[in-house]
Amino acid sequence: MRSNLSYRAVWRQHFSPASHNGSILCYPELRRPFSHFPSNSNSNANRPLIFPEGPGSSSEHHDLASYAAYAERTGLDIESKTYVGTRYEYAVAEALSRLGFSLKRIGGRSDAGIDLLGTWRVPSSSTETPLRVLLQCKASSSQSTKIGPHHVRELEGAFVGAPPGWRISRPGSGVLGFLVAQRPATKGMRDALGRSRWPMGYVSCTQDGRLEQMLWNGRAEEEGLEGLGVGVRFCEDAAGGRTEQRLVLTWNGKPYEFDKELVDESV
């Protein structure tokens, strides 16, 4: 498979070329003046992360494959909200793992609205102290479930109720929050992200785990994302036939390959 990376010096968010005419867009309202707080400087970053217990059945599944087996074994209705929501969370975790995320599903009654917890290894973070991330996933793709500014406020509340290892005690704590949904962010959503004083971003991920958009605000840059960007890789098969578009990271405007598996795949 032959691959080609297309990117520009414009960064911090990406829209899939399939739905936005191949452009990589930047919205100035998401940028705030840098305060240059030292990333990961608080002592929390050096403590072992303790994940809260997940839902009761979580011991029987931990990823897409094991959840599919669990659903078949228990006769779970694949049209139910429980199945659709849980499967989407696992699909998101698997998709983001290709960008350096390591996520665990924790959803439950006392989860403060958090579905996935984990870490994100980016060039600005050390091996010992990667950025810590919390995610809320919205599985519905129906028009009636519109993702808007009120979901940004929900994510802000998740920071307050986050487990100890993911709480922000001061700027530079190295903690980020992401809202994940199937549809691209609306202008209202982007404006709300830009206004928020919390370090957060937005990811558009389809039900089958295809990443189509990723953006974050200026506060997230202060926590360790300054210089990080998102581009698109175009991969063709040996015969020059079907072309696949895949989100990849850039670092200071240049392609950033952190995952050996992805590198081998494109050779």
C-alpha positions as CSV (number, residue, x, y, z in Angstrom):
1,M,0.0,0.0,0.0
2,R,1.3,3.4,-0.9
3,S,0.7,6.4,1.3
4,N,0.9,10.1,1.1
5,L,0.5,12.7,3.8
6,S,-1.3,15.9,3.0
7,Y,-1.1,18.8,5.5
8,R,-0.6,22.5,5.9
9,A,1.0,24.7,8.5
10,V,-2.6,25.5,9.7
11,W,-3.3,23.2,12.6
12,R,-5.3,22.2,15.7
13,Q,-8.2,20.8,13.9
14,H,-9.2,18.8,10.8
15,F,-12.3,18.2,8.8
16,S,-12.6,15.1,6.7
17,P,-12.1,15.9,3.0
18,A,-15.0,13.7,2.2
19,S,-17.4,16.1,3.9
20,H,-15.5,19.4,3.7
21,N,-14.0,19.6,0.2
22,G,-10.5,18.6,1.3
23,S,-9.8,21.6,3.4
24,I,-8.0,21.8,6.7
25,L,-9.5,24.7,8.6
26,C,-8.5,26.8,11.5
27,Y,-10.8,28.9,13.6
28,P,-9.1,31.9,15.3
29,E,-11.8,31.9,18.0
30,L,-10.3,28.7,19.4
31,R,-7.0,30.3,20.0
32,R,-6.2,32.2,23.3
33,P,-3.0,34.0,24.3
34,F,-0.5,31.4,25.6
35,S,0.3,31.7,29.3
36,H,3.1,29.1,28.9
37,F,2.4,27.2,32.1
38,P,4.8,24.3,32.6
39,S,3.1,21.2,31.3
40,N,2.6,18.2,33.6
41,S,4.2,20.2,36.5
42,N,1.9,19.2,39.3
43,S,2.7,16.3,41.5
44,N,-0.4,14.4,40.4
45,A,1.3,13.6,37.1
46,N,3.9,11.5,38.9
47,R,1.5,9.3,40.9
48,P,0.2,6.0,39.6
49,L,-3.2,6.3,38.0
50,I,-5.9,4.4,39.7
51,F,-8.9,3.7,37.5
52,P,-12.4,3.6,39.1
53,E,-14.3,0.4,38.8
54,G,-16.4,0.1,35.6
55,P,-19.9,-1.2,35.2
56,G,-20.8,-4.6,36.7
57,S,-20.4,-6.4,33.4
58,S,-17.2,-4.7,32.4
59,S,-15.1,-7.6,33.8
60,E,-16.5,-9.7,30.9
61,H,-15.4,-7.4,28.1
62,H,-12.7,-4.8,27.5
63,D,-12.7,-4.1,23.8
64,L,-14.8,-4.4,20.6
65,A,-14.0,-8.1,20.1
66,S,-14.7,-9.2,23.7
67,Y,-17.9,-7.0,23.8
68,A,-19.2,-8.6,20.6
69,A,-18.6,-12.0,22.1
70,Y,-20.3,-11.0,25.3
71,A,-23.4,-9.6,23.4
72,E,-23.7,-12.8,21.5
73,R,-23.3,-15.0,24.5
74,T,-25.9,-13.1,26.6
75,G,-28.3,-12.4,23.8
76,L,-28.0,-8.7,24.2
77,D,-30.3,-6.7,21.9
78,I,-27.9,-5.0,19.4
79,E,-30.6,-2.3,18.8
80,S,-30.6,-1.3,22.5
81,K,-29.1,2.0,23.8
82,T,-26.8,0.0,26.1
83,Y,-25.3,-2.0,23.2
84,V,-25.0,0.9,20.8
85,G,-23.5,3.2,23.5
86,T,-21.0,0.7,24.8
87,R,-20.0,-0.5,21.4
88,Y,-19.4,3.1,20.3
89,E,-17.2,3.8,23.4
90,Y,-15.0,0.8,22.5
91,A,-14.9,1.9,18.9
92,V,-13.7,5.4,19.9
93,A,-11.0,3.9,22.3
94,E,-9.7,1.7,19.5
95,A,-9.7,4.5,16.9
96,L,-7.9,6.9,19.2
97,S,-5.3,4.3,20.1
98,R,-3.9,4.9,16.6
99,L,-3.1,8.5,17.7
100,G,-1.3,7.6,20.9
101,F,-4.3,7.3,23.3
102,S,-4.6,4.5,25.9
103,L,-8.1,4.5,27.1
104,K,-10.3,2.4,29.5
105,R,-14.0,2.3,29.6
106,I,-15.4,3.3,33.1
107,G,-19.0,4.4,32.5
108,G,-21.2,3.8,35.5
109,R,-23.7,5.6,37.8
110,S,-21.0,7.6,39.6
111,D,-18.8,8.4,36.6
112,A,-19.6,12.1,36.4
113,G,-20.6,11.6,32.8
114,I,-17.1,10.2,31.9
115,D,-17.1,7.2,29.5
116,L,-13.4,6.7,28.9
117,L,-10.3,7.5,31.0
118,G,-6.7,7.2,30.1
119,T,-3.5,8.8,28.8
120,W,-2.3,10.4,25.6
121,R,1.4,10.3,24.6
122,V,2.3,13.3,22.6
123,P,5.8,14.7,21.7
124,S,5.6,17.4,24.5
125,S,4.9,14.8,27.2
126,S,7.6,12.5,28.6
127,T,7.3,8.7,28.7
128,E,6.8,8.7,32.4
129,T,4.1,11.4,32.5
130,P,1.9,11.4,29.4
131,L,-1.1,13.7,29.3
132,R,-4.2,12.4,31.1
133,V,-7.5,12.5,29.3
134,L,-11.1,12.0,30.1
135,L,-13.8,11.5,27.4
136,Q,-17.5,11.8,27.0
137,C,-19.0,9.8,24.1
138,K,-22.3,10.6,22.4
139,A,-23.2,7.6,20.3
140,S,-26.4,8.9,18.7
141,S,-26.2,10.2,15.1
142,S,-29.9,11.2,14.8
143,Q,-30.9,14.8,14.0
144,S,-32.9,14.9,17.3
145,T,-29.7,14.5,19.3
146,K,-28.0,17.7,18.4
147,I,-24.5,18.2,19.8
148,G,-24.2,21.8,21.0
149,P,-22.8,24.2,23.6
150,H,-24.7,22.5,26.4
151,H,-22.5,19.5,25.9
152,V,-19.4,21.6,26.5
153,R,-20.9,22.6,29.8
154,E,-21.5,18.9,30.6
155,L,-17.8,18.2,29.9
156,E,-16.8,21.1,32.1
157,G,-18.8,19.4,34.9
158,A,-16.9,16.2,34.3
159,F,-13.6,17.9,35.2
160,V,-15.1,18.8,38.6
161,G,-16.2,15.2,39.3
162,A,-13.2,13.4,37.7
163,P,-11.3,10.8,39.7
164,P,-8.3,12.0,41.7
165,G,-5.7,11.2,39.0
166,W,-7.6,13.3,36.4
167,R,-8.4,16.4,38.5
168,I,-7.0,19.8,37.6
169,S,-5.5,21.5,40.6
170,R,-3.8,24.3,38.7
171,P,-2.9,25.3,35.1
172,G,-0.2,22.9,33.8
173,S,-1.7,19.8,35.4
174,G,-1.5,17.9,32.1
175,V,-5.2,16.9,32.0
176,L,-7.5,17.2,28.9
177,G,-11.1,16.5,28.2
178,F,-12.6,15.5,24.9
179,L,-16.2,15.3,23.7
180,V,-16.7,12.6,21.1
181,A,-19.7,12.4,18.7
182,Q,-20.5,11.2,15.2
183,R,-21.2,14.6,13.7
184,P,-18.6,17.4,13.0
185,A,-18.7,20.2,15.5
186,T,-21.1,23.1,14.8
187,K,-20.0,26.7,14.9
188,G,-21.8,27.0,18.2
189,M,-19.8,24.1,19.6
190,R,-16.5,25.6,18.3
191,D,-17.4,29.0,19.9
192,A,-18.2,27.3,23.2
193,L,-14.9,25.4,23.2
194,G,-13.0,28.6,22.5
195,R,-14.7,30.4,25.4
196,S,-14.2,27.6,27.9
197,R,-11.5,28.1,30.6
198,W,-11.1,24.3,30.7
199,P,-8.6,22.4,28.5
200,M,-10.8,20.5,26.1
201,G,-11.4,19.4,22.6
202,Y,-13.8,17.7,20.2
203,V,-13.5,14.5,18.1
204,S,-15.9,13.4,15.4
205,C,-15.8,9.6,15.1
206,T,-18.2,7.4,13.2
207,Q,-20.0,4.4,14.6
208,D,-17.5,2.1,12.9
209,G,-14.5,3.9,14.4
210,R,-13.4,6.3,11.5
211,L,-12.0,9.5,12.8
212,E,-13.2,12.5,10.8
213,Q,-12.4,15.6,12.9
214,M,-10.3,16.6,15.8
215,L,-9.9,20.1,17.4
216,W,-9.1,21.6,20.7
217,N,-9.0,25.1,22.4
218,G,-6.2,27.3,23.5
219,R,-6.3,26.0,27.1
220,A,-5.5,22.5,25.8
221,E,-2.5,23.9,24.0
222,E,-1.3,25.3,27.3
223,E,-1.6,21.8,28.9
224,G,0.8,20.3,26.3
225,L,-0.7,20.4,22.8
226,E,1.1,23.5,21.5
227,G,2.8,22.6,18.3
228,L,0.6,19.5,17.7
229,G,-1.6,19.3,14.7
230,V,-3.8,17.0,12.6
231,G,-3.4,16.0,9.0
232,V,-4.7,13.5,6.5
233,R,-2.9,10.5,5.0
234,F,-4.1,9.2,1.7
235,C,-3.3,5.5,1.1
236,E,-3.8,3.8,-2.2
237,D,-3.6,0.0,-2.9
238,A,-0.9,-1.5,-5.1
239,A,-3.0,-1.1,-8.2
240,G,-3.7,2.6,-7.5
241,G,-7.3,1.9,-6.8
242,R,-9.3,2.6,-3.7
243,T,-7.9,5.6,-1.7
244,E,-8.3,5.6,2.1
245,Q,-8.2,8.8,4.1
246,R,-6.8,8.6,7.6
247,L,-6.2,11.2,10.4
248,V,-2.6,11.5,11.5
249,L,-0.7,13.8,13.8
250,T,1.7,16.5,12.9
251,W,4.3,18.1,15.1
252,N,5.4,21.7,14.5
253,G,3.9,21.4,11.0
254,K,5.7,18.1,10.0
255,P,4.4,14.6,10.0
256,Y,4.7,12.9,13.3
257,E,4.9,9.1,13.3
258,F,4.8,7.7,16.8
259,D,3.1,4.3,16.1
260,K,5.4,1.7,14.4
261,E,2.3,-0.3,13.4
262,L,1.0,2.5,11.3
263,V,4.4,3.1,9.8
264,D,4.7,-0.5,8.8
265,E,1.2,-0.5,7.4
266,S,1.9,2.3,5.0
267,V,5.2,0.9,3.6
